[in-house]
Amino acid sequence: MNDDTFTGNGIGPAVHEPVDLPLDFEAYFLVKNKGFRRYAAEMLGDQAVGDEVVREVFTHLALNWDQVLAGPDFESHTWDVLTGAVMYRVHRLRREHELAARLRQTRRKLDQMHQALARVEGGAGLYAALADLPARQCDTFILRTTMGYTAEYTAQILGIHPRTVDYHHRRALTGLERLLTDRHVLRRTAAVPGPRREGADR
């Protein structure tokens, strides 16, 4: 069986170089492929994602075929491999959906804060100084200091690297201290506080 046969029926492109596969594996693939794909698609609610998981399962079986055949319960083992791979993907997708929901909620809060800052007219307080910062510095200050998020979670929200978050946050603190000092809100020896809680859950 060539590589196109192994990755046919909508499963997708191969992840390994073409190899000579045992005839009994080819036969097993032809018999089980359709049922495996149907089960994975039903469990995951997406045919393309199900096909990706099934491709990974058959790749694993192909690379470990001798050990799989030598096992005490061949059918049970292959089914366990499939169901384990599917459930792992189910849990991963659930975590991704939950994270996406949290990110949307946090971005809405950030937008609300920006709207509040846009309504600030002059003044010498912290809100007025925040409104005068560059947008990225303002975002990182709000997320890191006001909301108490970690650099990693802030990076996910803003779509940048955590080190870039740290850079913009340092610039924000320096800029705020300068603005507030120049406006006589802070004494020359004072400092703008850092993140509210470094060990935030997000």
Rosetta blueprint (number, residue, H / E / L):
1 M L
2 N L
3 D H
4 D H
5 T H
6 F H
7 T L
8 G L
9 N L
10 G L
11 I L
12 G L
13 P L
14 A L
15 V L
16 H L
17 E L
18 P L
19 V L
20 D L
21 L L
22 P L
23 L H
24 D H
25 F H
26 E H
27 A H
28 Y H
29 F H
30 L H
31 V H
32 K H
33 N H
34 K H
35 G H
36 F H
37 R H
38 R H
39 Y H
40 A H
41 A H
42 E H
43 M H
44 L H
45 G L
46 D L
47 Q H
48 A H
49 V H
50 G H
51 D H
52 E H
53 V H
54 V H
55 R H
56 E H
57 V H
58 F H
59 T H
60 H H
61 L H
62 A H
63 L H
64 N L
65 W H
66 D H
67 Q H
68 V H
69 L H
70 A H
71 G L
72 P L
73 D L
74 F H
75 E H
76 S H
77 H H
78 T H
79 W H
80 D H
81 V H
82 L H
83 T H
84 G H
85 A H
86 V H
87 M H
88 Y H
89 R H
90 V H
91 H H
92 R H
93 L H
94 R H
95 R H
96 E H
97 H H
98 E H
99 L H
100 A H
101 A H
102 R H
103 L H
104 R H
105 Q H
106 T H
107 R H
108 R H
109 K H
110 L H
111 D H
112 Q H
113 M H
114 H H
115 Q H
116 A H
117 L H
118 A H
119 R L
120 V L
121 E L
122 G L
123 G L
124 A L
125 G L
126 L H
127 Y H
128 A H
129 A H
130 L H
131 A H
132 D L
133 L L
134 P L
135 A H
136 R H
137 Q H
138 C H
139 D H
140 T H
141 F H
142 I H
143 L H
144 R H
145 T H
146 T H
147 M L
148 G L
149 Y L
150 T L
151 A H
152 E H
153 Y H
154 T H
155 A H
156 Q H
157 I H
158 L H
159 G L
160 I L
161 H L
162 P H
163 R H
164 T H
165 V H
166 D H
167 Y H
168 H H
169 H H
170 R H
171 R H
172 A H
173 L H
174 T H
175 G H
176 L H
177 E H
178 R H
179 L H
180 L H
181 T H
182 D H
183 R L
184 H L
185 V L
186 L L
187 R L
188 R L
189 T L
190 A L
191 A L
192 V L
193 P L
194 G L
195 P L
196 R L
197 R L
198 E L
199 G L
200 A L
201 D L
202 R L
